[in-house]
């Protein structure tokens, strides 16, 4: 039984959610049962025949941005109204595919409208918090999404009615047949929210391509990146370390509890004003968009610091493990599944900066079995493993749909 699956993705290739979806698509393309295709709002460098680009309409994105910018408060975070997105009804997806799987979409495409128009099984992976909230992608500590979003701390008072109506509209909207949480922690967030899936809520992690993120000899990596050949190095990285939920403030606080000597490497946007004076040598590598360069950065470090406060998965954490470098993290995203104490790193209590600093110290000076760390990560998050989990889910959905139609 061949199953035709359409992955709906809105976003640029460099975004973590997009990469996770593309890794899954790549894993499925190697399997016999699933015929995987991508429908996206931007060109993602896919092979011919593997994807289609939906022509962009500037009106939904511009209207969303105008409303958002007019109501902004001083608290910064990614925010999308989502009211102007398309349903993709004109694409006749149900005539071309057996399953429609929505990933990150909320501006050009409105997932709830897609679900309402589709007459085939639908799946939605929770790539962030947006499906659960009145518009924010990361709530930054706010828990109103568990009941009713109204006085949003990320917007000004003028936006209260808009946020409340947006949240309510999601409650009354069509639901997918299956909601996928990419981590146990995100599954708990969904269960605690006021968003109740109409169908099943399952946990399947994101895929990370183990063929692209590989362990490199530590000295070789340091020489190639122009880093100190000797001494301990702690790596910190994200697309934008200045985003509040990335935990830079907590990382800086944790450093005050470290007693060992080490230097810090950063990648991603991290200006001097954002990082400040932390009292330790810092080597800024800027944006590293190439997997080979990222692999060298992860491999050059003795430990990867992952102080994020809110994540649905935690892609950089798993990339580090794929490169054989242990991780220290708070219990967000897939940290509890990925990090095995004594092998691949340590999970410390939420926002406990003293424990985070102590864990960095301990792991820096402990011997690491890089091969075992990598193998453990591949067993959980490798593309073939995650693709097989999705294939089983799609097969069951299509079989049930065909039985119900008879």
Residue pairs with C-beta under 8 A, 6 or more apart in sequence:
1 33
1 395
1 398
1 399
2 33
2 34
2 35
3 33
3 34
3 35
3 98
3 99
3 391
3 394
3 395
3 398
4 35
4 37
4 96
4 97
4 98
4 99
5 28
5 34
5 35
5 36
5 37
5 97
5 98
5 99
5 100
5 101
5 394
6 37
6 38
6 39
6 93
6 96
6 97
6 99
6 100
6 101
7 21
7 24
7 25
7 36
7 37
7 38
7 39
7 101
7 103
8 39
8 40
8 88
8 100
8 101
8 102
8 103
8 105
8 109
8 111
8 114
9 17
9 18
9 21
9 22
9 38
9 39
9 40
9 41
9 44
9 103
9 104
9 105
10 40
10 41
10 104
10 105
10 106
10 107
10 108
10 109
11 17
11 18
11 40
11 41
11 42
11 104
11 105
12 18
12 42
13 19
13 22
13 42
13 44
13 45
14 239
14 289
15 104
15 239
16 127
16 239
16 313
16 315
16 316
17 103
17 104
17 127
17 128
18 44
18 103
18 104
19 315
20 103
20 125
20 127
20 182
20 206
20 207
20 208
20 313
20 315
21 38
21 103
21 104
21 125
21 127
22 38
22 44
22 46
23 206
23 207
23 208
23 209
23 383
23 386
24 206
24 207
24 383
24 386
24 387
24 390
25 36
25 38
25 50
26 207
26 209
26 383
27 207
27 383
27 384
27 386
27 387
28 34
28 36
28 387
28 390
28 391
29 36
29 50
30 384
30 387
31 387
31 388
31 391
33 391
33 395
34 387
34 390
34 391
34 394
36 50
37 50
37 51
37 52
37 97
38 44
38 46
38 50
38 51
38 52
39 51
39 52
39 54
39 88
39 91
39 93
40 51
40 52
40 53
40 54
41 53
41 54
41 56
41 108
41 109
42 53
42 56
43 53
44 51
54 86
54 88
54 91
54 108
54 109
56 108
57 86
57 108
59 84
60 84
60 85
60 86
60 107
60 108
61 84
61 107
61 108
63 84
64 80
64 81
64 82
64 83
64 84
64 107
67 81
67 162
68 79
68 80
68 81
68 135
68 155
70 158
71 155
71 156
71 158
71 159
71 162
72 154
72 155
72 156
73 152
73 153
73 154
73 155
73 156
75 140
75 153
75 154
75 244
76 154
76 243
76 244
77 136
77 137
77 138
77 140
77 154
77 243
77 244
77 245
78 128
78 136
78 137
78 138
79 135
79 136
79 137
79 154
79 155
80 106
80 107
80 130
80 135
80 137
81 135
81 162
81 166
82 106
82 107
82 110
82 130
82 135
82 166
83 110
83 166
83 169
84 107
84 110
85 105
85 106
85 107
85 108
85 109
85 110
85 111
85 113
86 108
86 109
86 110
86 113
87 110
87 113
87 114
87 116
87 117
88 109
88 113
88 114
88 117
89 113
89 117
93 100
93 114
93 117
93 118
93 120
94 100
94 118
94 119
94 120
97 120
98 120
98 121
98 394
98 398
98 401
99 120
99 121
99 122
99 123
99 394
99 397
99 398
100 114
100 118
100 120
100 121
100 122
100 123
101 122
101 123
101 124
101 125
101 390
102 109
102 111
102 114
102 115
102 122
102 123
102 124
102 125
102 176
103 125
103 127
104 127
104 128
105 111
105 114
106 130
111 124
111 131
111 176
112 169
112 170
112 173
112 174
113 173
113 174
114 122
115 122
115 124
115 173
115 174
115 175
115 176
116 173
116 174
120 401
121 177
121 178
121 394
121 397
121 398
121 400
121 401
122 176
122 177
122 178
123 176
123 177
123 178
123 179
123 180
123 393
123 394
123 397
124 131
124 176
124 178
124 179
124 180
125 180
125 182
125 204
125 206
126 132
126 179
126 180
126 181
126 182
126 186
126 190
126 312
127 182
127 312
127 313
128 137
128 138
128 312
129 136
129 137
129 138
129 139
129 145
129 189
129 310
129 312
130 136
130 137
131 170
131 195
132 145
132 170
132 189
132 190
132 193
132 194
132 195
133 139
133 144
133 145
133 149
133 167
134 144
134 145
134 149
134 150
134 152
134 162
134 163
134 164
134 166
134 167
135 149
135 152
135 155
135 163
135 166
135 167
136 142
136 152
136 154
138 243
138 244
138 245
138 310
139 145
139 310
140 153
140 154
140 244
140 245
140 310
141 309
142 152
142 153
142 154
144 150
144 151
144 152
145 167
145 193
145 194
145 195
146 192
146 193
146 194
147 194
148 164
148 167
148 168
148 194
149 163
149 164
149 166
149 167
150 160
150 163
150 164
150 167
151 157
151 160
151 163
152 159
152 160
152 163
155 162
155 163
167 194
170 195
171 194
171 195
174 198
175 197
175 198
175 199
176 197
176 198
176 199
177 198
177 199
177 200
177 397
178 197
178 199
178 200
178 201
178 202
178 393
178 397
179 190
179 197
179 199
179 200
179 201
179 202
180 202
180 203
180 204
180 393
181 187
181 189
181 190
181 201
181 202
181 203
181 312
182 203
182 204
182 205
182 206
182 312
182 313
182 333
182 334
183 203
183 205
183 312
183 313
183 314
183 333
183 334
183 335
183 336
183 337
184 203
184 334
184 336
184 337
185 331
185 332
185 333
185 334
185 335
185 336
186 203
186 312
186 313
186 333
187 201
187 203
190 197
190 201
191 201
202 393
204 386
204 389
204 390
204 393
205 313
205 334
205 337
205 380
205 381
205 386
206 313
206 315
206 318
206 334
206 381
206 386
207 381
207 382
207 383
207 385
207 386
207 387
208 315
208 318
208 319
208 322
208 377
208 381
208 382
208 383
209 291
209 383
210 322
210 374
210 377
210 378
210 382
210 383
211 383
212 291
212 292
212 295
213 291
213 294
213 295
213 298
213 319
213 322
213 323
214 295
214 322
214 323
215 295
215 299
215 322
215 323
215 324
215 370
215 371
215 374
216 295
216 296
216 299
216 300
216 323
217 299
218 299
218 300
219 229
220 296
221 227
221 295
221 296
221 297
221 299
221 300
222 228
222 229
222 233
222 300
223 229
224 296
225 285
225 293
225 296
225 297
225 300
226 283
227 233
227 265
227 283
227 300
228 263
228 283
231 261
231 262
231 263
232 260
232 261
232 262
232 263
232 302
232 364
232 365
233 262
233 263
233 264
233 265
233 283
233 300
233 301
233 302
234 262
234 263
234 264
234 265
234 301
234 302
234 303
234 304
234 305
234 360
234 364
235 264
235 265
235 266
235 267
235 297
235 298
235 300
235 301
235 303
235 304
235 305
235 320
235 325
236 248
236 251
236 264
236 265
236 266
236 270
236 304
236 305
236 307
237 265
237 266
237 267
237 268
237 288
237 297
237 304
237 316
238 246
238 268
238 308
238 316
239 268
239 269
239 287
240 246
240 268
240 269
241 248
241 266
241 268
241 269
241 270
241 274
241 275
242 248
242 269
242 270
242 271
242 274
244 309
245 308
245 309
245 310
245 311
246 307
246 308
246 309
247 307
247 308
247 309
247 330
248 274
248 275
248 307
250 307
250 309
250 330
250 351
250 353
250 356
251 305
251 307
251 356
252 275
252 276
252 278
253 353
253 357
254 305
254 307
254 353
254 354
254 356
254 357
254 360
255 278
255 279
255 280
255 357
256 353
256 357
257 353
257 354
257 356
257 357
257 358
257 361
258 357
258 358
258 360
258 361
259 361
260 361
260 364
260 365
262 280
262 302
262 364
263 280
263 281
263 282
263 283
264 278
264 280
264 281
264 282
264 283
265 282
265 283
265 285
265 297
265 300
265 301
266 275
266 282
266 283
266 284
266 285
267 284
267 285
267 286
267 287
267 288
267 294
267 297
268 286
268 287
268 288
269 287
270 284
275 282
285 293
285 297
288 294
288 297
294 319
295 319
295 323
298 304
298 319
298 320
298 322
298 323
298 325
299 323
299 324
299 325
301 320
301 325
302 325
302 363
302 364
302 368
303 325
303 326
303 327
303 328
303 345
303 360
303 363
303 364
304 316
304 317
304 320
304 325
304 326
304 327
304 328
304 345
305 327
305 328
305 356
305 360
306 314
306 316
306 317
306 320
306 327
306 328
306 329
306 330
306 335
307 329
307 330
307 356
308 314
308 329
308 330
308 332
308 333
309 330
309 332
309 350
309 351
310 332
311 332
311 333
312 333
313 333
313 334
314 329
314 332
314 333
314 334
314 335
314 338
317 327
317 329
317 333
317 334
317 335
317 338
317 339
318 334
318 338
318 377
318 381
320 326
320 327
321 327
321 338
321 344
321 345
321 373
321 374
321 376
321 377
322 374
322 377
322 378
322 381
323 370
323 374
324 368
324 370
324 371
324 373
324 374
325 368
325 370
325 373
326 339
326 343
326 344
326 345
326 346
326 363
326 368
326 373
327 335
327 338
327 339
327 344
327 345
327 346
328 345
328 346
328 348
328 356
328 359
328 360
328 363
329 335
329 339
329 345
329 346
329 347
329 348
330 347
330 348
330 349
330 350
330 351
330 352
330 356
331 347
331 348
331 349
331 350
332 350
334 381
335 347
336 347
337 380
338 344
338 345
338 377
338 380
338 381
339 345
339 346
339 347
340 376
341 347
343 369
343 372
343 373
343 376
344 372
344 373
344 376
344 377
345 359
345 363
346 359
346 362
346 363
348 355
348 356
348 359
349 355
378 385
379 385
